[in-house]
């Protein structure tokens, strides 16, 4: 499952919680909106150098 699908699944869970807990629905709906926003944002993964790669000794 890719990151966008995971974010949308979490947004759906938040909406379900908002339905089940109307006294705190503002909190759950805000969280759902945040997850939807994250689903639309491209993820930039910072890759770290592999430990198998030798470092340049001259640096």
SENU-920053 format. One line per 10 residues: number of its first residue (from 1); for each residue x, y, z of N, C-alpha, C, CB. Coordinates in steps of 0.001 Angstrom, whole numbers. Last residue first. Glycine has a CB too. Layout:
NUM) X/Y/Z/X/Y/Z/X/Y/Z/X/Y/Z ~ ...
END
This chain:
59) 38209/13042/1574/37321/14110/2025/37547/14526/3430/35929/13704/1878 ~ 39696/10868/927/40298/12163/684/39453/13297/1240/40518/12360/-790 ~ 38127/8614/1263/39144/8889/2274/39754/10277/2117/40234/7843/2209 ~ 34757/8289/833/35958/8806/182/36965/9223/1264/35611/10014/-762 ~ 33403/5250/2110/33491/6710/2088/34793/7124/1430/33392/7299/3517 ~ 31833/2477/489/33001/3063/1176/32977/4590/1062/34328/2502/578 ~ 28695/1127/1177/29438/2012/289/30634/2605/1054/28512/3143/-268 ~ 27412/-152/3190/28282/-963/2361/29135/-103/1428/27458/-1950/1554 ~ 25700/1609/4268/26916/1346/5034/27901/506/4239/26578/647/6342 ~ 24343/3988/1970/24434/2620/2462/25735/2437/3234/24345/1611/1297
49) 23170/7220/2798/24137/6353/2122/24185/4981/2782/25534/6992/2129 ~ 19643/7736/2821/20917/7785/3522/21892/6874/2790/20763/7363/5021 ~ 17253/9758/1292/17980/8499/1316/19324/8708/2005/18174/7943/-118 ~ 14346/11100/2179/15771/11412/2199/16517/10092/2316/16140/12392/3378 ~ 11507/11335/261/12264/10502/1183/13745/10836/1065/12016/9000/905 ~ 8805/13191/59/10202/13234/-360/10994/12461/686/10730/14722/-514 ~ 5549/12810/-1081/6517/12495/-40/7920/12529/-628/6222/11115/593 ~ 3238/15255/-2105/4235/14245/-2485/5240/14048/-1357/4965/14656/-3788 ~ 58/15507/-722/1405/16061/-723/2400/14981/-1129/1763/16641/663 ~ -2289/14194/-404/-2109/14935/-1652/-704/15516/-1792/-3129/16050/-1739
39) -2100/13167/2118/-2258/12225/1004/-2006/12905/-330/-3658/11609/1017 ~ -2074/15447/3679/-832/14679/3543/-912/13696/2377/-527/13924/4844 ~ -4789/16101/3465/-3775/17022/2940/-2456/16285/2720/-3569/18217/3903 ~ -5878/13942/4810/-6190/14139/3389/-5168/15066/2735/-7613/14716/3222 ~ -4873/14419/7387/-4452/13217/6658/-4747/13335/5169/-5147/11980/7228 ~ -6226/16850/7948/-4761/16807/7922/-4271/15595/7136/-4195/16775/9356 ~ -8863/15991/7959/-8439/16983/6970/-6916/16985/6835/-8945/18389/7360 ~ -8774/14300/10173/-9093/13750/8846/-8636/14703/7750/-10609/13480/8715 ~ -8302/16175/12195/-7291/15155/11904/-7518/14543/10525/-7310/14055/12980 ~ -10715/17541/12074/-9471/18268/11804/-8354/17285/11466/-9071/19142/13019
29) -12435/15521/12835/-12551/16068/11483/-11309/16874/11095/-13800/16948/11375 ~ -11619/15135/15476/-11463/14055/14507/-11563/14561/13071/-12509/12980/14750 ~ -12316/17598/16637/-10936/17117/16688/-10695/16070/15601/-10620/16528/18078 ~ -15040/17732/16206/-14183/18797/15680/-12729/18337/15610/-14298/20062/16551 ~ -16137/15638/17674/-16039/15510/16215/-15154/16580/15588/-17418/15576/15598 ~ -16557/15167/20317/-15188/15502/19912/-15031/15464/18401/-14190/14544/20561 ~ -19194/14523/20464/-18719/15569/21372/-17294/16009/21028/-18778/15076/22820 ~ -19543/12346/18739/-19949/13686/18281/-19460/14816/19193/-21458/13751/18177 ~ -18110/9725/18050/-17889/10613/19197/-18249/12045/18811/-16412/10534/19687 ~ -18719/8490/15660/-18947/7747/16907/-18850/8626/18151/-17952/6613/17017
19) -17941/10403/13799/-19335/9950/13826/-19657/9276/15160/-19612/8978/12658 ~ -15237/10564/14345/-16064/11772/14476/-17534/11404/14558/-15825/12729/13295 ~ -14445/8002/13651/-14380/8403/15055/-15227/9653/15301/-12921/8657/15476 ~ -14758/8221/10893/-15569/7262/11634/-15588/7598/13122/-15044/5841/11420 ~ -12779/10091/10347/-14183/10446/10104/-15136/9492/10828/-14479/10435/8596 ~ -10538/8556/11003/-10831/9766/11775/-12285/10191/11581/-9885/10910/11366 ~ -10667/6624/8999/-10809/6224/10404/-11141/7420/11294/-9523/5549/10898 ~ -10148/8284/6791/-11439/7602/6920/-11692/7155/8355/-11500/6397/5980 ~ -7520/8975/7317/-8540/10027/7269/-9929/9417/7434/-8453/10818/5940 ~ -6319/6500/7034/-6320/7131/8362/-7357/8254/8420/-4912/7684/8705
9) -6698/6177/4297/-7288/5204/5213/-7355/5786/6630/-6472/3884/5205 ~ -5131/8263/3322/-6580/8301/3114/-7306/7318/4032/-6912/7991/1653 ~ -2603/7304/4086/-3101/8567/4634/-4619/8664/4477/-2417/9762/3940 ~ -2442/4998/2524/-2397/4891/3979/-2952/6155/4635/-961/4635/4452 ~ -2441/6115/-23/-3547/5244/377/-3600/5102/1897/-3407/3859/-281 ~ -15/7480/63/-1259/8232/-124/-2459/7389/305/-1413/8673/-1599 ~ 1891/5381/338/1695/6365/1413/379/7121/1284/2844/7355/1426 ~ 606/2178/-845/1456/3364/-902/1056/4375/170/1380/4008/-2290 ~ 858/-1178/0/0/0/0/901/1236/0/-974/1/1236
END
